[in-house]
Amino acid sequence: MIKATACTAAFYAVYYLLLQKLTFFNLNRWYLLSSLVLSLTIPLLHIGIQTKAPASNVKTIFLDPATRTIIDTPDPVILSQPIAHVNWLQVCTYAYLTITALLLFKLLMDLAGVLYKAIKYGEQQNGYWLVNAQKPGNSSFFKYIFLNRTGLSTIEKEQVIAHEIVHVQKLHSVDNLFSEMLKAVLWFNPFVYLFGMALHQAHEFEVDRCLADRYNSKDYAGLLLRLSTPINMGFVNQFSAYGLKVRITMLFKKPSAAVKKLNYLLAIPVMGALIYFLCVNKVYAYFKTTSDFVLVLDAGHGGKTTGSVVNGIAEKDLALTMVKQIKAIADERGIKTILTRSDDRDVSFDERLKLQGNIFVSVHINSGGPYKGADKYNGIVILTDRYKNNPGSEKLANMFKREMLHLNGIAIDTVTRHQGIVVLRDNSIPAVLIELGFLTNKNDLKYITNKDNQHDVAEKFVDAVVAYKTQYGVK
């Protein structure tokens, strides 16, 4: 959403500085629409560029062979001493969804009100429906034209209807409805409101120019001023609104020189810059000088990003505990392991992805959320990239499923799940994410916070890595 906001800001800046004063009204309309579509599309693009990674400074964790305890690990999770955490990301998500739902509901109610009047009072004419109404007066929505006849002469009625028929023919209502839906979904983005106003103006400029060719321009401008009304609903085309001063100025403005159309080409480098800065991801490759097999082990979340928190147990802490146990066992069995974090700190996606080896495994603990029945969800879940760009990821997931099935006391989902998570989607090597049970399930929580069970899980985890290495990796 932040990237989409950045895109709308850049595209609107081009329009405001270079295009809005041009008389190529139809081109302006399509520029605005395509800019909105590109602003939604560009953040979904992901382009990986591989480059050599800098040397890693990850601290090594060792297993004491005599006591089989991990040296330099975080304090164990203690159920009797809960720590209060607020998952602000979850709070913001719920707030966003609530506001969006209310705005979409309001838009739906407004649509229903307009359509109700149109269907109930509309009279079919030649290619459109005419509705005599005070509100929304002198406007149109698709093929429904709303006309307030009060104080209008016959020629003025003809001009108003002709004006709205042009809106109907050019399908301006489609643009307006699209713009209003974006406002409901991206309500926090100030630029979508500017785009909405600019679209309405482009529509009116285009229609005004058509009407000026049919009627006396001065009389038509006078009618616009006399019927001026405040803005009513964003998805209808109002006859006399959206900056009358600017509309009348554009009505009498000399057409822009054809060479000015080259200004639209300046949007291309802007689009290229947005794609480069927002979509290109530098994937740091670990170029091996030996035949060592390298496991990149990622403890989910960290720092202020706690992940799920249940009964004072934070996902970030439990994930780090498990990762350190896994690393200790992996090191003991000859698997070279690199940690994306070895302490409680924030780690960016780029930092997690730059430590490249042969495989990447991210460790998390699941949650059913604050919903009723959340405690019914249980078991270990394995996820890979939804786009399935790397066949090795599915093979790695299968190895983990095979080995984890040997665990006693916790279930495992035998179906590999797929999501567009960054550390899976943007990875250049086989990558999986493992949810080691549900914090919201009492049995899973008891299992995964038990030291013996944690050791068993770590053993099976390394068994899966060794099995993958033997079959597909470096011999």
C-alpha positions in Angstrom: 0.0 0.0 0.0 2.9 2.3 0.7 4.3 1.5 -2.7 0.9 2.2 -4.4 0.8 5.5 -2.6 4.3 6.4 -3.9 3.2 5.5 -7.5 0.1 7.6 -7.3 2.2 10.5 -6.0 4.7 10.3 -8.8 2.1 9.9 -11.6 0.0 12.7 -10.2 3.0 15.0 -10.0 3.6 14.5 -13.8 0.0 15.3 -14.5 -0.1 18.3 -12.3 3.1 19.8 -13.6 3.0 18.9 -17.3 -0.4 17.7 -18.5 -3.4 19.3 -16.7 -3.4 22.6 -18.6 -3.3 20.8 -22.0 -6.5 20.6 -24.1 -6.0 16.9 -25.0 -8.8 16.0 -22.6 -9.3 12.4 -23.8 -5.5 11.7 -23.5 -5.6 13.2 -20.0 -8.5 10.9 -19.1 -6.6 7.8 -20.3 -3.4 9.0 -18.6 -5.2 9.3 -15.3 -6.9 5.9 -15.6 -3.7 4.1 -16.7 -1.8 5.8 -13.9 -4.2 4.4 -11.3 -4.0 0.9 -12.9 -0.2 1.0 -13.0 -0.1 2.3 -9.4 -1.9 -0.9 -8.4 0.1 -3.2 -10.7 3.7 -2.0 -10.1 3.9 -2.9 -6.4 3.0 -6.5 -7.4 6.0 -6.8 -9.7 9.1 -8.4 -8.4 12.4 -8.5 -10.4 15.4 -10.2 -8.9 18.9 -9.2 -9.7 21.6 -11.5 -8.4 24.8 -10.1 -6.9 27.6 -11.3 -4.6 26.8 -11.1 -0.9 29.0 -9.4 1.6 30.7 -11.4 4.2 28.4 -12.6 7.0 29.1 -11.7 10.6 26.5 -14.1 12.1 27.6 -15.4 15.5 28.1 -19.2 15.8 26.1 -21.2 18.3 27.6 -24.4 19.8 26.1 -27.5 21.4 27.9 -28.7 24.6 28.3 -32.5 23.8 28.5 -33.4 27.5 25.3 -31.8 28.7 23.6 -31.5 25.3 22.6 -27.9 26.1 22.9 -24.9 23.8 25.6 -22.4 24.7 24.6 -18.7 24.5 20.9 -19.2 23.9 18.1 -16.8 24.9 16.3 -17.4 28.2 13.8 -20.2 28.0 10.1 -19.3 27.6 8.4 -19.4 31.0 4.7 -19.7 31.1 4.3 -18.4 34.6 5.8 -15.0 33.7 3.7 -13.6 30.8 4.9 -10.4 29.1 2.3 -8.0 27.8 2.6 -7.4 24.0 0.4 -5.4 21.7 0.5 -6.5 18.1 0.1 -3.1 16.5 0.3 -4.5 13.0 -2.8 -6.6 13.8 -4.5 -3.6 15.3 -3.8 -1.5 12.2 -5.0 -4.3 10.0 -8.4 -4.5 11.8 -8.7 -0.7 11.8 -8.0 -0.5 8.0 -10.4 -3.3 7.2 -13.2 -1.8 9.3 -12.9 1.6 7.7 -12.7 0.1 4.2 -15.8 -2.0 4.9 -17.7 1.0 6.1 -16.7 3.1 3.1 -17.6 0.3 0.7 -21.0 -0.1 2.4 -21.6 3.7 2.1 -20.7 3.5 -1.6 -23.1 0.6 -2.0 -25.9 2.5 -0.3 -25.4 5.6 -2.4 -25.5 3.4 -5.6 -28.6 1.7 -4.4 -30.3 5.1 -3.8 -29.5 6.4 -7.3 -30.5 3.2 -9.0 -33.7 3.1 -7.0 -34.7 6.6 -8.2 -33.6 5.8 -11.7 -35.6 2.6 -12.1 -38.7 3.9 -10.3 -39.0 7.2 -12.0 -37.0 6.8 -15.2 -38.7 7.1 -18.6 -37.0 5.3 -21.6 -35.9 7.7 -24.3 -33.8 7.2 -27.4 -30.8 5.3 -26.0 -31.1 6.5 -22.4 -33.5 6.8 -19.5 -34.7 10.3 -18.4 -35.4 10.8 -14.7 -37.2 13.9 -13.4 -35.6 14.5 -10.0 -34.4 17.2 -7.6 -31.5 15.0 -6.4 -29.1 14.2 -7.9 -30.3 16.9 -10.4 -28.8 17.6 -13.8 -26.4 14.6 -13.7 -26.0 11.2 -15.2 -25.0 7.7 -14.2 -24.5 5.2 -17.0 -27.7 5.5 -19.2 -29.7 7.2 -16.5 -30.0 11.0 -16.9 -31.4 13.0 -14.0 -33.0 16.3 -15.0 -34.2 19.1 -12.7 -36.5 21.0 -15.1 -37.0 23.9 -12.7 -36.3 27.3 -14.4 -35.0 25.7 -17.6 -36.1 26.8 -21.0 -36.6 24.3 -23.8 -33.2 25.0 -25.4 -31.5 24.8 -21.9 -33.1 21.4 -21.3 -31.8 20.3 -24.6 -28.3 21.4 -23.8 -28.3 19.7 -20.4 -29.6 16.5 -21.9 -27.1 16.7 -24.8 -24.3 17.3 -22.2 -25.2 14.2 -20.2 -25.7 12.0 -23.3 -22.0 12.7 -24.2 -21.1 11.4 -20.7 -23.2 8.3 -21.4 -21.7 7.7 -24.8 -18.1 8.0 -23.5 -18.8 5.7 -20.4 -17.5 8.2 -18.0 -19.5 6.5 -15.2 -17.2 3.5 -15.4 -14.2 5.8 -14.6 -16.1 7.4 -11.7 -17.2 4.1 -10.2 -13.6 2.8 -10.4 -12.3 6.0 -8.8 -14.8 5.8 -5.9 -14.0 2.1 -5.3 -10.3 3.0 -5.1 -11.1 5.8 -2.6 -12.8 3.3 -0.4 -9.9 0.8 -0.5 -7.1 3.3 -0.4 -8.9 5.9 1.8 -5.6 6.8 3.5 -4.0 7.8 0.2 -4.5 11.6 -0.5 -3.6 11.2 -4.1 -6.5 9.0 -5.1 -8.8 11.9 -4.2 -6.8 14.2 -6.4 -7.0 11.6 -9.2 -10.8 11.5 -8.7 -11.1 15.3 -9.0 -8.8 15.3 -12.1 -10.8 12.6 -13.8 -14.1 14.5 -13.2 -12.5 17.6 -14.6 -11.1 15.8 -17.7 -14.6 14.4 -18.3 -16.3 17.8 -18.1 -13.6 19.5 -20.2 -14.1 16.9 -22.9 -17.9 17.2 -22.8 -17.9 21.0 -22.7 -15.7 21.1 -25.8 -18.2 18.9 -27.6 -21.1 21.1 -26.6 -19.3 24.3 -27.5 -19.1 22.9 -31.1 -22.9 22.5 -31.2 -24.2 25.6 -29.3 -23.1 29.2 -28.7 -20.1 29.0 -26.3 -21.0 32.1 -24.3 -24.6 31.0 -23.8 -23.4 27.5 -22.8 -20.9 29.1 -20.3 -23.7 31.2 -18.9 -25.9 28.1 -18.4 -23.0 26.4 -16.5 -22.7 29.4 -14.1 -26.5 29.6 -13.6 -26.9 25.9 -12.8 -23.8 25.7 -10.6 -24.2 23.2 -7.7 -22.0 21.8 -5.0 -20.4 18.4 -5.6 -22.9 15.7 -4.7 -21.9 12.1 -5.3 -18.5 11.1 -6.8 -19.8 8.4 -9.1 -22.3 10.6 -11.0 -21.5 13.1 -13.8 -22.8 16.5 -12.6 -23.7 19.1 -15.2 -22.4 22.1 -13.4 -19.7 21.3 -10.8 -15.9 20.5 -10.5 -14.4 24.0 -10.7 -16.5 26.2 -13.0 -13.9 28.8 -13.3 -11.4 26.3 -14.7 -14.0 24.7 -16.9 -15.0 28.0 -18.5 -11.3 28.9 -18.9 -10.7 25.6 -20.7 -13.8 26.1 -22.8 -12.4 29.2 -24.4 -8.7 28.1 -24.3 -6.9 27.8 -27.6 -6.2 24.1 -28.4 -2.7 23.0 -27.4 -0.1 22.5 -30.1 0.2 18.9 -31.3 3.9 18.8 -30.3 2.8 19.1 -26.7 1.7 15.5 -26.9 5.3 14.5 -26.4 4.8 15.5 -22.8 3.0 12.2 -22.2 6.2 10.3 -23.1 7.8 11.7 -19.9 5.6 9.3 -18.0 7.7 6.4 -19.3 10.9 7.3 -17.4 8.8 7.9 -14.3 7.3 4.4 -14.7 10.8 3.0 -15.2 12.1 4.7 -12.1 9.2 3.4 -10.0 9.7 -0.2 -11.3 13.4 0.0 -10.5 13.2 1.4 -7.0 10.0 -0.4 -6.0 10.2 -3.8 -7.8 13.9 -4.6 -8.3 15.2 -6.7 -5.5 18.9 -7.4 -5.2 19.2 -11.0 -4.4 22.6 -11.6 -2.8 24.0 -14.9 -3.9 26.4 -17.0 -1.7 29.1 -18.1 -4.1 30.6 -21.2 -2.6 34.4 -21.7 -2.9 34.1 -25.2 -1.4 31.5 -28.0 -1.7 30.0 -27.1 1.6 26.2 -27.3 1.9 24.8 -24.1 3.5 21.5 -23.9 5.4 20.2 -20.3 5.8 18.1 -20.5 9.0 15.6 -17.6 9.6 13.9 -16.9 12.9 10.7 -15.2 12.1 9.9 -11.6 13.3 12.2 -10.0 15.9 12.5 -6.7 17.7 9.3 -4.6 17.7 7.7 -7.2 15.3 6.6 -9.7 17.8 4.5 -12.0 15.6 1.7 -13.8 17.4 1.4 -13.3 21.1 -0.6 -15.8 23.2 -0.6 -16.0 27.0 2.5 -13.8 27.1 4.4 -16.1 24.7 5.7 -14.1 21.8 6.3 -15.9 18.5 9.6 -14.1 17.9 11.1 -15.5 21.1 10.0 -19.0 20.6 11.1 -19.0 16.9 14.6 -17.8 18.0 14.8 -20.5 20.7 14.0 -23.1 18.1 16.4 -21.7 15.5 19.3 -21.8 17.9 18.6 -25.4 18.9 18.4 -26.4 15.2 21.6 -24.6 14.4 23.4 -26.3 17.3 22.3 -29.8 16.1 23.0 -28.9 12.4 26.6 -27.8 13.3 27.1 -31.0 15.3 26.1 -33.0 12.2 28.3 -31.1 9.8 25.7 -28.9 8.2 27.0 -25.3 7.8 24.3 -23.0 9.0 23.9 -19.2 8.8 21.3 -17.4 10.9 19.5 -14.3 9.7 19.3 -13.2 13.3 20.9 -14.5 16.5 19.2 -12.1 18.9 16.0 -10.2 19.4 16.3 -7.5 16.7 14.4 -6.2 13.7 15.7 -7.7 10.5 14.6 -6.4 7.1 13.5 -8.7 4.3 16.6 -7.7 2.3 18.9 -8.7 5.2 17.1 -12.0 5.5 17.5 -12.7 1.8 21.1 -11.6 1.3 22.5 -14.6 3.2 22.2 -17.1 0.4 23.2 -20.7 0.6 21.7 -23.9 -0.7 18.4 -23.8 1.0 16.4 -21.2 3.1 14.1 -22.2 6.0 12.1 -19.7 8.0 10.8 -20.8 11.4 7.5 -19.4 12.8 4.8 -20.4 15.2 1.2 -20.1 14.0 -1.9 -18.6 15.5 -5.6 -19.0 14.8 -6.1 -15.3 15.7 -8.5 -13.8 18.2 -11.5 -15.4 16.6 -14.0 -17.9 18.1 -12.9 -21.4 17.5 -9.2 -20.5 16.9 -8.2 -23.2 19.4 -9.3 -25.8 16.9 -6.5 -25.1 14.5 -3.4 -27.2 15.3 -0.3 -28.9 14.0 2.8 -28.1 12.0 2.2 -26.4 8.7 4.7 -26.1 5.8 4.5 -23.3 3.2 6.2 -22.5 -0.1 5.9 -19.7 -2.6 2.5 -19.5 -4.2 4.0 -18.8 -7.6 6.1 -22.0 -7.5 9.0 -20.4 -9.2 11.6 -22.8 -7.7 10.8 -26.6 -8.0 13.4 -27.2 -5.3 11.1 -25.6 -2.8 8.4 -28.3 -3.2 11.1 -31.0 -2.9 12.4 -29.4 0.3 8.9 -29.1 1.7 8.3 -32.8 1.0 11.4 -33.8 2.9 10.2 -31.8 5.9 6.8 -33.4 5.8 8.3 -36.9 5.6 10.6 -36.3 8.6 8.1 -34.3 10.8 5.6 -37.1 10.5 7.8 -39.1 12.8 7.2 -36.7 15.7 4.9 -37.9 18.5 2.5 -35.5 20.2 1.8 -33.0 17.5 0.0 -33.2 14.2 1.3 -32.2 10.8 -0.5 -30.9 7.8 0.4 -33.2 5.0 -0.7 -30.7 2.3 2.0 -28.1 1.4 0.4 -24.6 1.7 1.4 -21.7 -0.7 1.5 -18.0 0.1 3.2 -14.9 -1.4 5.4 -14.3 1.6 8.5 -12.2 0.7 11.1 -14.6 2.0 9.6 -17.3 -0.1 8.6 -15.3 -3.2 11.8 -13.4 -3.7 14.3 -16.1 -2.8 16.6 -17.4 -5.5 17.2 -20.7 -3.7 14.7 -23.4 -2.5 12.8 -21.9 0.4 10.2 -23.0 2.8 8.5 -21.5 5.9 7.6 -23.9 8.7 4.9 -23.0 11.3 5.8 -25.2 14.3 2.3 -25.5 15.7 -0.4 -23.0 16.9 0.1 -20.8 20.0 -3.7 -20.7 20.2 -4.0 -24.5 20.6 -3.3 -25.7 24.2 -1.8 -29.0 23.1 0.5 -27.3 20.5 1.5 -24.6 23.0 2.3 -27.2 25.6 4.3 -29.3 23.1 6.4 -26.6 21.6 7.4 -25.0 24.9 8.6 -28.3 26.3 12.5 -28.6 26.1 12.5 -32.2 25.2 10.0 -31.7 22.4 11.9 -28.8 21.1 15.0 -31.0 20.9 13.0 -33.7 19.0 11.6 -31.1 16.6 15.1 -29.8 16.0 16.4 -33.3 15.4 13.7 -34.0 12.8 14.3 -30.6 11.2 18.0 -31.4 10.7 17.0 -35.0 9.5 15.0 -33.3 6.7 17.9 -31.0 5.8 20.3 -33.9 5.6 17.9 -35.9 3.5 17.5 -33.1 1.1 21.3 -32.5 1.0 21.9 -36.2 0.3 19.3 -36.5 -2.5 19.5 -33.0 -4.2 22.3 -31.0 -2.7 26.0 -31.0 -2.5 27.4 -34.5 -1.9 
